[in-house]
Amino acid sequence: MKRALICGVSGQDGAYLAELLLTKGYEVFGTSRDAQLASFSNLLHLGVRDRVQTESMAGNDFRSVLQVLMKVRPDEIYNLAGQSSVGLSFGQPVETLESISVGTLNLLEGMRILALPARYYNAGSGECFGDTGGVPANERTPFRPRSPYAVAKAAAHWVVANYRESYQLFAWSGILFNHQSPFRRERFVTQKIVATACRIASGSGEVLPLGNMDIQRDWGWAPEYVEAMWQMLQQAEPNDYVIATGETHSLRDFVAEAFGVLGIDWKPHVMTDAALIRPSEIMVSRGDPQEAASKLGWSARTRMAGVVELMVRGQQAMHTSVAGRGGPHGLT
């Protein structure tokens, strides 16, 4: 039985990845800053919480990282931890940089010192490419990060490449473009749109404030993207891969789709709020997943319209589940 360590198991991708690995017969360990206090609500929602062994670990504390690596001795490490919001990174740049880049460095250095023969997955981001002028970004497209989050992800990417080349570690970076699910928190604009639309459909009467609705993004379905993470680590040689749908849609299209699933005209319920426009914005973000298709055999099955419908239906199901338990506790 293979052992997998998922750093950041409480998040969206961590929960779906844990579920996937369990179906493949792995022994799954997951970390959180304080495993005794964390709710692990996503794991609970997926019905796998009791099958994931959890450990406390702070990625920016090398001793903490080393202790977990020595205890678990994993065959595969998936580093999905760190501050994950582009918008929040403008307000918390130091936390963002430390949690992502230093956390990555500590895990790789721990593997090197312990001579741990594990395979390592690094959660990269399509945000690293910045504005490519609408040209789909592939594995050879230069990085031009335009947010503290993207800067941190770019730094982590090159740390992985350095350790792979210098110490022959089996380390991959998955350069994932936007991928969504009902497990996203409302600080992410996609979940904010879906959750607000569902409340409006229930008669809340509120108005949805948004920033620039002309931005275009490459949106995929998170459970499919964690499949790509696993497939990378099954390859004979480490490499980096862009994971995306290859399609872009505007935020306005996303809004229209979400309200449309609920049978509502979105226009009377949405307003533009200049305060929500970021200091630096990428207008068009699109990935080129051809290399993942040819070498991994992976391609996205769900496109934007399908992603939105799944998010709306998931939001409704989670709301029903919460109502049945008498409150919102435990959900993200």
Number of C-alpha atoms within 10 A of each C-alpha: 8 12 18 24 29 27 28 23 27 27 23 23 27 23 27 24 25 28 22 17 18 15 9 11 11 18 18 23 21 25 27 23 16 13 16 11 9 14 17 22 18 24 22 15 15 12 11 16 19 9 14 20 14 23 18 19 23 20 28 20 14 17 14 15 23 19 14 20 19 13 9 16 18 22 17 23 25 24 24 24 25 26 19 17 17 20 19 16 20 16 11 15 17 13 16 25 22 17 19 29 24 21 22 26 20 19 22 23 16 20 22 15 9 13 10 16 14 19 20 27 24 24 22 27 22 25 25 25 25 22 19 17 12 14 13 19 25 21 20 9 12 12 18 15 20 18 23 22 30 25 24 27 28 23 19 23 24 13 18 24 19 14 17 18 12 9 12 12 22 21 26 26 25 24 27 26 27 21 24 23 22 25 22 20 17 15 12 15 17 24 21 17 23 27 22 23 27 21 14 19 14 10 9 11 11 12 14 20 16 20 16 17 15 13 16 21 23 24 28 29 23 23 18 20 26 25 16 22 23 16 15 26 22 12 13 8 10 20 16 21 26 26 33 31 26 22 17 22 19 17 20 17 15 22 23 18 23 28 24 15 16 18 10 16 14 20 12 9 16 17 13 13 12 11 10 12 14 14 10 11 14 19 17 20 27 28 27 21 24 20 17 22 16 10 12 15 11 20 20 18 10 16 18 22 18 14 21 30 18 19 23 25 16 16 19 17 13 18 18 12 15 15 11 10 10 9 11 13 10 13 17 17
